[in-house]
Amino acid sequence: MFLGGRKRRPLPRTKVPRFMRVPLLNSLKLRGRLTLYVTLLALIPLGVTSLGGVLSTQWVLKAQVNEMLRIEAEGLKDLVEASLVERETSVRSWAEDALVREALLSGRPEQSDEVLVRLQSHYNTFAGLVLFTDEGRALSASTSALRDSFQGQDEAVRESVWFRAAQQGQFTSSTLTREDPIFGMPVLHLAAPVLDPSNGRRLGVLLAAYDWGQVGEVVKAALARARARKNNSFALEVRSASGTVLFNSRGQEAWNVPDAVTAEAIDDDVLRDVGDGWHFVAMADPAEVHAPVTRMRQAFLLNLLVVGALVSMCALVLGRTITRPIVQLHQVVRHIVRTGDLAQKPEVHSRDEVGELAESFLQMVEKLRATTDSLQRGTRVLTDTVAALTRAAEQEESNITRQAAALQQTQVTAQEIKQTSLLAAERAGAVLQVASRAEELGKGGVRALTESMSGFETLRAQVDEMSVQIGQLNERAQRIGGITLTVKGLADRSNMLALNAAIEAVRSGEHGKGFGIVAKEIRTLANQSIHSTEQVGSLLEDITQSILKTVELSEQGQKRMDSGLAQVRSSGDSIQALSGIVQDNMSAVRQIAHAVNQQNAGIQEIFNALTDMSSLMHETMLGLQATQSVTGELREVAQQMEKVASSYRV
């Protein structure tokens, strides 16, 4: 729509966030979207905060579990290492006992048996004590049954790993991977060489078979602490440097969970002992140790659901409170659109932005009512003006038609005058030719002069009548000019009314679009009317100038005709008075012929002027027809405006 020659700038569009462009969200009503947005705004920060707390707590709990397992693994390492170091020290000290060396030197085991029995009774963590010669023969043992078990096993003893290691002054744990056939259980062979203090010669080997099952007694305290923490899946494990399981607190129930939570401590080789390179592992089932984290997650989800439900209910109530007045406004607008009844008013009493919207809507409706009322009045005025303009155009058409008929009659009369003038010229020539026969044709000359005078009188009367008609034509042309000014004024007023209507249509927004289009068409027709009236005024100005020129020429012709008539009369008197003077008669005839030629030229000019005036009259008729066409279009536009204005009730 154009207003004042400028294009209407469209209203700026609010940029919608990308996440709000989801088709599902667009299908929701305002109340649903408001409920959803408020719920999300409440739950997202709460969820992020709670999730951060859960993740932080989960990290702390996992760190605590890992630290606890590490401490238990370190404790297991320290306990086992201390226990083994203590046993190794004891075995080495026992190997230096004098009675033990004496038994190997003398070959009599009685005293060494007493020593071994006494040691066995004091250190029940050992499955048995055996004294071997350097050849692998069992010389003495803590029990006779144990000694008998090694009888005949000399070669096997010499080839055993622990015996060879003991001969080199070292301990080994390689035999822990299987059950010892002599002792009937897994034992750690702690064997130390027995040396002669005088020369350092190796006399034999003392074997102390440490009951490996005693490690379970060592870790009981750690397992009890785990049970107190409700960690029933807690287990401790000892592995060799190669990864072979040497001990597991679960015993036969030892399990291998790929994703078990583990922590291990490694025995270094700073001090050369039997446990160098062992791995001490503390492990637990992740489902059990992470149970608090799982419960916390469940509590978090439950709290989030409860809070989400409460927030959704509050958001729903809030959305209904906010959208209720908007729904009322929607119902009023829909009623106005459907029925055109502008008397409807929404009942919104809130003081918030919705109340301001309702107040602005009421102001818009009031302005629309005022605009509609003004449009209805303007439409009636425009209809009356168009009717008056139509009547004036019809009357003007009738006057122009009569003037055209009169002008045509004047042209016929001028043609007759022209023919008469030509005839007079011919007669003057004939008189001039027979001047020599003036006496003979004197009477004929008198008659010719009499006829010429009669023709001049008739021509003068016709010229006078033509002057009167030309004056009337000039007066009517001026009246046409006045009517044209009236039409231009009406067109200007229609243009102003259309401009005001377009302004009100712009203010009316979407409801005034149709009315704005009608106002635009009225304004276009008004501009066409102004242009047509300007063309008609220009044509009338040309007609007026032509009429004034014709009047001037007519007056000149009349003067010439009066002069010619006087000359003819003078010639007649001279012919009657001086009929015998041929020379004077010839001169008078020449004067008459000259006057007739001048009259003929003047009449030709009058005829040409009448022809031009007829052409201008035709153009005036065309302009008047264009004015009538514009008037008809104005009538149709007025009817459309009246139809649009009548569609609203104020």
MARGU-794655 format. One record per residue (C-alpha): x, z, y; residue in three letters. Coordinates in steps of 0.02 Angstrom, whole numbers, plus 50000, padded with zeros to 5 digits. Layout:
residues N
XZYala
...
//
This chain:
residues 650
500005000050000met
500634995950175phe
500335006650327leu
500855000550499gly
501884986550422gly
502964998850321arg
502955001450134lys
502365018450075arg
503795028450000arg
503365035149826pro
503375053749798leu
504995060649724pro
504915064149538arg
505495080649468thr
506895078749350lys
506395085449181val
507715093949074pro
508225084348919arg
507605097648796phe
505865096648877met
505705078048837arg
505325081148654val
503685072048609pro
503025087848525leu
503275097848685leu
502465084148789asn
500925085048677ser
500705103648714leu
499645109648857lys
500375119549001leu
499845136148923arg
500685131648758gly
502285125748842arg
502315141148954leu
502095152548802thr
503465143248709leu
504675143548856tyr
504405162048893val
504615166248709thr
506215156048700leu
506875163648862leu
506575180948791ala
507175177748614leu
508705167248649ile
509655180648750pro
509045194048630leu
509525183648479gly
511235179248552val
511565197548597thr
510965203948430ser
511905190448336leu
513475194848432gly
513225213048386gly
512925208648204val
514455197448197leu
515515210548284ser
514895224148167thr
515145212648019gln
516925209348073trp
517245227848097val
516495232147927leu
517485218647841lys
519055224547928ala
518675242347873gln
518385236647693val
519995226747693asn
520935241247769glu
520195253247642met
520685241747499leu
522425239647572arg
522645258447585ile
522045260647406glu
523225246947347ala
524675255047439glu
524175271947368gly
524115264647193leu
525845257147218lys
526545273447282asp
525775283547140leu
526315271847001val
528025269247078glu
528295287847101ala
527705291446925ser
528835278146849leu
530325283446953val
530045301246896glu
529955295646713arg
531485284746730glu
532465298946805thr
531895310546668ser
532395298246531val
534115295646609arg
534375314446621ser
533815316746442trp
535055303546385ala
536435314246460glu
535935329746361asp
537415336446261ala
536395339646106leu
535815321646105val
537605315246120arg
538175327545989glu
536855321345868ala
537465303345889leu
539285308445872leu
539025319645720ser
537625309945639gly
536605326045617arg
534875324745700pro
534305342745678glu
534745348645851gln
534175332545935ser
532505333445844asp
532205350445920glu
532625343546092val
531475328646073leu
530045339246006val
530245351246151arg
530255336946277leu
528735328946195gln
527775345146209ser
528195346946394his
527885328746441tyr
526285323546355asn
526225307246454thr
527445300046328phe
526805293246163ala
528455297746081gly
530345300046097leu
531585291345981val
533485292045977leu
534325276245910phe
536095272845865thr
536945258245947asp
536555248245790glu
534675250945812gly
534425264245677arg
533185278145718ala
534205294145708leu
533015306645781ser
531205306845846ala
529945318645921ser
528985317645758thr
529545313745584ser
528145301045564ala
528775291745714leu
530545291645644arg
529915285445477asp
528985271445566ser
530635264545629phe
531515265445461gln
532055248245408gly
531725241145582gln
533545241345635asp
533695222845663glu
532005221745751ala
532525236045864val
534195227745904arg
533305211445947glu
531965219646053ser
531975216246238val
531925234446290trp
533405238946175phe
534515225246243arg
534025229846420ala
534435248146385ala
536145243446317gln
536445235146486gln
535835250546577gly
534175242746635gln
532305245446610phe
531035231946568thr
529135230746569ser
528935214646471ser
528215223846320thr
526695229846418leu
525765213746388thr
525385218146207arg
525005233146099glu
526545241046020asp
526375240545828pro
527305257045804ile
526375267345933phe
524725258145912gly
524445256846101met
525205248446254pro
526745258346301val
528095256246431leu
529765257046341his
530865267646451leu
532525266546360ala
534175273246428ala
535925271846353pro
536785287446288val
538615286946342leu
540135296546291asp
540665306246446pro
542475305946397ser
542715287346387asn
541025279946440gly
540755271946272arg
538935268546225arg
538405279546082leu
536595274546066gly
534915272646155val
533585285446195leu
531815278146196leu
530395286846289ala
528775277346256ala
527715280446410tyr
525855279946369asp
525255266146486trp
523485272746474gly
524065287546578gln
523975276246732val
522095278746723gly
522375297246754glu
523435292846904val
522045282446987val
520605294346949lys
520675301747123ala
520565284547205ala
519105279547094leu
518215295847134ala
518395292347319arg
517655275047291ala
516175282347195arg
515895294347338ala
515785279347455arg
514505271347337lys
515765257847292asn
515375257047107asn
516205240147090ser
517865246647156phe
519325243547038ala
521215245047038leu
522355233046949glu
524215231446915val
524965214246887arg
526685208846840ser
527735197646950ala
527115182846848ser
525295187746878gly
524935195246706thr
523705209646713val
524595225546659leu
523215237746700phe
521415237546761asn
520405253146797ser
518895245446713arg
519815243946549gly
518845232746429gln
517585229046569glu
518895220746675ala
518105206246767trp
518735191346862asn
517685187347015val
518365172047109pro
517685177947277asp
518055196447254ala
518665205947405val
520475210747365thr
521985218747444ala
523685220347361glu
525355228947384ala
526965222447308ile
528355233547243asp
529965227647324asp
531645227147239asp
532585238147361val
532765250947222leu
533045243547051arg
531715250746938asp
530505245646804val
529105240546926gly
530065228347033asp
528935213747087gly
527325221547023trp
525705218247119his
524545232847147phe
522805226247184val
521245235147248ala
519665224847227met
517795226147250ala
516235215747229asp
515835206947396pro
513965208947369ala
514205227847363glu
515475230447500val
514545218647615his
512855226247578ala
512805235247748pro
513095218547833val
511695210647731thr
510515224947774arg
511005223247956met
510615204647952arg
508925208047873gln
508555221348003ala
509095209248140phe
507935195648075leu
506505208048056leu
506755214748232asn
506895197048299leu
505255192248215leu
504365207848279val
505025205648456val
504625186948447gly
502835190848397ala
502645203648538leu
503445191948665val
502345177548606ser
500785188148627met
501335193648801cys
501805175648845ala
500105169648782leu
499205182348892val
500325177749038leu
500025159149009gly
498145161649004arg
498225171949165thr
499245158549252ile
498315143349186thr
496535150149208arg
496435145449394pro
497305128949356ile
495975125349225val
494635129249355gln
495465117149475leu
495525104149337his
493665106249302gln
493235104349487val
494335088849503val
493585081149347arg
491825084649414his
492275076449581ile
493025061349493val
491515059649378arg
490105062649505thr
490945060049675gly
490215076649734asp
491425083549864leu
490385099249888ala
491195107449736gln
492405121749773lys
493555130749649pro
493385149649641glu
495215155249644val
495595171649732his
497425174349684ser
498775175649816arg
500145167249716asp
500715149049711glu
499165144249611val
498085151849749gly
499065141849877glu
498775126349770leu
496905129949767ala
496895132649956glu
497825116149981ser
496585107749864phe
495135114549968leu
495955107950126gln
496195091150042met
494365090749989val
493815095350167glu
494905081550239lys
494245069650107leu
492475074350155arg
492865071650339ala
493715055150297thr
492255049650190thr
491015054350326asp
492065045150456ser
492205030450338leu
490335029850314gln
490045030250502arg
491405017350529gly
490655006550393thr
488965007150478arg
489755002850646val
490744988850564leu
489184982250480thr
488234982150646asp
489714974150734thr
489864960750601val
487994957450614ala
488114955950805ala
489644944950788leu
488704934050664thr
487224932150781arg
488384928250927ala
489304915350823ala
487664907350770glu
487054906750950gln
488724899751006glu
488614886750869glu
486894881750934ser
487534880551113asn
489054870551061ile
487924859050961thr
486834856051114arg
488354853551223gln
489034841151098ala
487394831751102ala
487404831751293ala
489204826151293leu
488764812051175gln
487344806951289gln
488534807651437thr
489714796251343gln
488294783951315val
487854784751500thr
489674782251548ala
489724767251433gln
488224760051521glu
489024763451690ile
490574754851627lys
489564739751573gln
488664739651741thr
490334740751831ser
490994726151732leu
489414716351771leu
489604720451955ala
491394714451950ala
490854698251870glu
489524696052001arg
490734699752141ala
491844686152070gly
490404674152063ala
489974678252245val
491784675352290leu
491774658452202gln
490234652452290val
490694659252461ala
490864641452520ser
489064639352478arg
488604655252575ala
487244646752669glu
486484639152517glu
486614654852417leu
486274667352559gly
484654672652487lys
485454674252317gly
486844684652397gly
485574695952480val
484724698552312arg
486394701552229ala
486844714252362leu
485154722352343thr
485414723552154glu
487174730152183ser
486494743552299met
485164747852171ser
486514748852036gly
487594759452148phe
486154771252180glu
485804772351994thr
487644774951956leu
487734788252091arg
486234797252017ala
487004796251844gln
488684802551910val
487784816951997asp
486894821151835glu
488524819951740met
489334831751866ser
487924844151840val
488124842951649gln
490004844751664ile
489734860451769gly
488554867251637gln
489834863051505leu
491144872551605asn
489974887451621glu
489614887251433arg
491464885651395ala
491724901351500gln
490334909951402arg
491184904851241ile
492774912451310gly
491834928651344gly
491114928751169ile
492854925351100thr
493514940351196leu
492084950651124thr
492534944650948val
494354948850981lys
493864966151042gly
492814968750886leu
494264962750778ala
495444974650868asp
494224988750840arg
494044983850656ser
495934983550643asn
496035000950719met
494665007250601leu
495574999450453ala
497205007650510leu
496345024650521asn
495535021850352ala
497225017350276ala
497985033250348ile
496585043650274glu
496775034450108ala
498615039150104val
498175057150138arg
496885056749999ser
498225052749869gly
497625045449704glu
495775046549754his
496075035749907gly
496975021349825lys
495415010449808gly
494875014849983phe
496635010550046gly
496524993349965ile
494854990050052val
495594995950217ala
497054984250192lys
495874969450163glu
494874973950320ile
496454974850421arg
497004957950354thr
495314950250399leu
495384958350571ala
497094950750600asn
496424933850546gln
494944936050666ser
496134940150809ile
497184924950767his
495634913750758ser
494934920450923thr
496624917351005glu
496564899450942gln
494774897651005val
495284904851175gly
496714892451185ser
495544878051143leu
494274884151272leu
495644884951402glu
496094866951364asp
494254862051372ile
494064871051539thr
495574861951611gln
494904845351548ser
493184849251622ile
493964853551790leu
494954837451786lys
493374827851742thr
492444836151887val
493854831252003glu
493834813351942leu
491934812951956ser
492024818852136glu
493324805652175gln
492234792252093gly
490714798352190gln
491674797152352lys
492224779852307arg
490464775152259met
489824781652428asp
491154771552515ser
490724756052413gly
488884758552447leu
489214759652633ala
490244743952624gln
488894735052526val
487604740352654arg
488734734752793ser
488994718252704ser
487114716252682gly
486834719152867asp
488224707052907ser
487494693952790ile
485784696252865gln
486474696953043ala
487864684253024leu
487224673152889ser
487944658452979gly
489704665252988ile
490444660152820val
492174666752856gln
491544684252889asp
490464683052733asn
491994678352630met
492924693552695ser
491454704752654ala
491344697552479val
493204701052451arg
492944718952508gln
491484720852389ile
492494713852243ala
493924725752282his
492744740652290ala
491944735652126val
493664734952042asn
494074752352107gln
492404758452044gln
492744750751874asn
494434759751865ala
493634776351913gly
492264774151784ile
493594770251652gln
494474786551694glu
492824796051680ile
492514787951510phe
494254792751449asn
493984810651509ala
492334811551417leu
493194805251259thr
494504818951273asp
493154831751304met
492244825851147ser
493834828351046ser
494054845851119leu
492244849651080met
492554844650899his
494044856450890glu
492954870050967thr
491694867350829met
493054868950697leu
493664885250777gly
491904891850782leu
491674887550598gln
493284897150560ala
492594911750660thr
491004911250558gln
492034910950397ser
493024926150454val
491404934650503thr
490744931550327gly
492314939250252glu
492124954050369leu
490344955850309arg
490924956350127glu
492294968950168val
491034979750261ala
489904979250108gln
491374984449996gln
491824998650116met
490025004250119glu
489985004049928lys
491595014449918val
490995026650050ala
489295028649966ser
490145033649802ser
490575050649877tyr
489325064049923arg
489805075150070val
//
